[in-house]
């Protein structure tokens, strides 16, 4: 999933997704300088209470 996919799926801001990526809370794979891929499993794990 791209960042845009996560934003549409969860209905949250793009900044919130990028913040989670930057802090390491949302694991991802960096494809290009500005493009990230996130697995649905990573998103679900991010949403679970800690």
N, C-alpha and C positions, 0 to 999 in steps of 0.2 A: 504494500500500500504506500502511496505517496503521502506527503504531509497534507495535501489538499483532500485526499481520500479520508484521512483521519479527521480532519476538520468537518467534512460533510457528515461522516458517520456519527461523530459524537456531538456535533453542534457546538463546538468550542472555538475559540479564536486561534488563528494561525500562530500568533505569538505564544500562546500557552503550549502548543505542541513544540515549537522551537525551543522554548525555555526548558521543557522536559528533556528534550534531546541534549541540549547544552549541559544540563546538570547531570546527565547520565541516568535519569529516572526512566527514560523511554529509550531502550536500546534500538539501534538502527544500523543500517549499512549506508555509507556515503557513496553515492554513485559518481557525482560530479561536484564541482565546487558549491553548487546551490541545490542539489537534488539528493534527497534521502529516501530510503525504503525502510518501511517498518512492517513487521509481520503482525497479523491479527492477534496472534498469541501474546506478543509483546505489549500490544495495546490493552488486552484483557488483564494481563499481569499488572500493568501500570494503574489500572482502575481499581484493583483490589485493595482493600484497606491494609495498611501496614501494621 
